[in-house]
């Protein structure tokens, strides 16, 4: 069983994709990388194909036909990894907001728990270059989710997460209905409902270096009503 697969969804990330892939490989953790590209018009996929030749067997590309959202991209990546029997599957942004140096913390946690969350809201965690409104929305979203869903997770909305394959198989990926900001909340809640153990490790989350954020008001608002659907459905 190959140990770990880092899944990176992309849409117009040509400025970031080569540096982030090379930085992950430079950690020397033995992880493989799958880029899930939603047919980016900026040529992101072509850059990944070039790296596949440079790093054969380590870098992979899943090219989708159109942009369908972060959740669907991750689900496609999870299924790709499960079909190839990776033991651990890691969610990671392409824009360096998730630091490659923090991958080691995930790996260290795998011997203790079933899934691990990179957390901005535990001791040692922080956000960098965020405005006050974004901090309020993020903190408020996690507090709101914890209040309604009842499990003691501090960073419900964070996306730097790693999963033992048994967790994703038990959840049933075809049953995951969220696609935006609430996608991470739904995965964590369903994993907790199944009784899987978890740990939050501190990370430093820095706003993207280059490119345009995919965050929108619609995505944020969806999360607030989706939490109730996640709980009851």
C-alpha positions in Angstrom: 0.0 0.0 0.0 1.5 3.3 -1.1 1.4 5.6 1.9 0.1 9.1 1.1 -1.3 11.2 -1.8 -1.5 15.0 -1.7 -4.5 16.2 -3.7 -4.4 19.7 -5.1 -7.4 21.1 -6.9 -6.6 23.8 -9.4 -8.3 26.3 -11.6 -6.0 29.0 -13.2 -3.1 28.3 -10.9 -0.2 28.5 -13.4 1.7 30.9 -11.2 1.6 28.6 -8.2 1.5 25.0 -9.4 5.1 24.3 -10.2 6.5 26.0 -7.0 4.0 24.3 -4.7 4.6 20.8 -6.2 8.4 21.2 -6.0 8.1 22.5 -2.4 6.0 19.5 -1.4 8.5 17.1 -2.9 11.4 19.0 -1.2 10.0 18.0 2.2 11.3 14.4 1.4 8.2 12.7 3.0 7.8 10.3 0.2 4.3 11.6 -0.7 2.8 11.4 -4.2 0.9 14.4 -5.6 -2.3 14.5 -7.6 -3.3 17.7 -9.3 -7.1 17.8 -10.1 -7.4 20.5 -12.7 -10.8 21.8 -13.9 -9.7 22.4 -17.4 -7.9 25.7 -16.5 -7.8 28.1 -19.5 -4.4 29.4 -18.3 -2.6 26.2 -19.1 -2.1 24.9 -15.6 -2.5 21.3 -16.8 0.3 21.6 -19.3 2.7 22.6 -16.6 1.7 19.6 -14.5 2.2 17.3 -17.5 5.8 18.7 -17.8 6.4 17.9 -14.1 5.0 14.4 -14.6 7.9 13.8 -17.0 10.4 15.4 -14.5 9.0 13.4 -11.5 7.7 10.1 -13.0 5.5 8.2 -10.6 5.4 11.0 -8.1 3.3 13.7 -9.8 -0.1 12.8 -11.4 -2.8 14.8 -13.2 -6.6 14.3 -13.2 -8.0 16.6 -15.9 -11.7 17.3 -15.6 -13.9 18.8 -18.3 -15.1 21.9 -16.6 -15.1 23.9 -13.3 -17.5 22.3 -10.9 -16.3 23.6 -7.5 -13.8 22.6 -4.8 -15.9 19.8 -3.3 -16.4 17.9 -6.5 -12.7 18.3 -7.4 -11.7 16.8 -4.1 -14.2 14.0 -4.4 -12.8 13.1 -7.8 -9.3 13.2 -6.3 -10.3 11.0 -3.3 -11.8 8.4 -5.7 -8.7 8.4 -7.8 -6.6 7.8 -4.7 -8.8 5.1 -3.2 -8.9 3.3 -6.5 -5.1 3.1 -6.3 -5.2 2.1 -2.6 -3.3 5.1 -1.0 -3.5 4.8 2.7 -3.7 8.5 3.5 -5.2 11.2 1.4 -4.3 14.9 2.0 -6.2 18.0 1.0 -4.0 21.0 0.1 -4.4 24.3 -1.6 -2.2 25.3 -4.6 -1.6 28.8 -3.4 0.8 28.3 -0.4 -1.9 29.2 2.1 -1.2 25.6 3.3 2.5 25.4 4.0 4.3 22.3 2.7 6.5 22.4 5.9 3.3 21.6 7.9 2.8 18.3 6.1 5.2 16.6 8.5 2.7 17.4 11.4 0.1 15.4 9.5 2.3 12.5 9.0 3.3 12.4 12.7 -0.4 12.3 13.7 -1.3 9.3 11.6 -0.1 6.9 14.1 -2.5 8.3 16.7 -5.7 9.1 14.9 -7.9 8.4 11.9 -7.9 11.9 10.5 -5.9 15.0 11.1 -6.8 18.7 10.6 -4.4 21.6 10.1 -5.9 24.1 12.5 -5.7 27.9 12.7 -7.5 28.0 16.0 -5.5 25.8 18.4 -2.4 26.9 20.3 0.4 27.7 17.8 -2.0 28.2 14.9 -2.5 31.6 13.2 -3.6 33.4 10.1 -1.4 35.9 8.3 -2.4 38.9 6.1 -6.1 38.5 6.8 -8.5 41.4 7.1 -10.8 41.7 10.1 -14.0 40.7 8.1 -12.4 37.5 6.9 -11.3 36.6 10.4 -14.8 37.2 11.8 -16.4 35.0 9.0 -13.9 32.2 9.5 -14.0 32.2 13.3 -17.7 32.7 13.3 -18.2 29.8 10.9 -16.3 27.4 13.0 -18.0 28.5 16.2 -21.4 28.3 14.6 -20.6 24.8 13.2 -19.3 23.5 16.6 -22.4 24.9 18.3 -24.8 23.1 16.0 -22.9 19.9 15.2 -21.7 19.3 18.7 -18.2 17.9 18.2 -15.2 19.6 19.8 -13.4 20.7 16.6 -11.9 24.2 16.7 -11.4 24.7 12.9 -14.4 23.3 11.1 -13.9 25.3 7.9 -10.2 24.6 7.4 -9.2 22.8 4.3 -5.7 21.4 5.2 -6.9 17.9 6.2 -5.6 14.4 5.9 -7.7 11.2 6.0 -7.0 7.5 6.5 -8.6 5.8 3.5 -10.9 3.8 5.9 -12.6 7.1 6.9 -13.4 8.1 3.3 -14.6 4.6 2.5 -16.9 4.6 5.6 -18.3 8.1 4.9 -19.3 7.0 1.4 -18.2 9.7 -1.0 -21.3 9.5 -3.2 -23.3 10.6 -0.1 -21.4 13.9 0.3 -23.6 16.7 -1.0 -21.7 19.9 -0.1 -19.5 21.6 -2.7 -18.4 24.9 -1.4 -17.2 26.3 2.0 -19.3 23.6 3.8 -17.6 20.7 2.1 -15.0 20.5 4.8 -17.7 20.8 7.5 -19.6 17.9 6.1 -16.6 15.6 5.8 -15.5 16.3 9.4 -19.0 15.8 10.8 -19.6 12.5 9.0 -16.2 11.2 10.1 -17.1 12.1 13.7 -20.5 10.5 13.4 -18.8 7.3 12.4 -16.7 7.4 15.5 -13.4 8.1 13.9 -10.7 9.7 16.0 -9.1 13.1 15.1 -6.4 15.6 16.0 -5.9 19.2 15.2 -2.3 20.3 14.6 -1.4 24.0 14.5 -0.7 25.6 11.1 0.1 29.1 9.9 -2.4 30.0 7.2 -1.2 32.8 5.0 -3.3 34.5 2.3 -2.4 33.4 -1.2 0.8 34.8 -2.7 -0.3 35.2 -6.3 -3.5 34.8 -8.2 -7.2 35.5 -7.3 -9.0 34.0 -4.4 -11.9 31.6 -5.2 -13.8 32.7 -2.1 -17.2 34.4 -2.6 -20.1 35.6 -0.5 -22.3 32.9 -2.1 -19.9 30.2 -0.8 -19.9 31.7 2.7 -23.7 32.0 2.9 -24.1 28.5 1.6 -22.1 27.2 4.6 -24.4 28.8 7.2 -27.6 27.1 6.0 -25.8 23.9 4.9 -24.7 23.2 8.5 -28.4 22.4 9.3 -28.8 20.2 6.3 -25.6 18.4 7.2 -26.9 17.8 10.8 -30.3 16.5 9.9 -29.8 14.8 6.5 
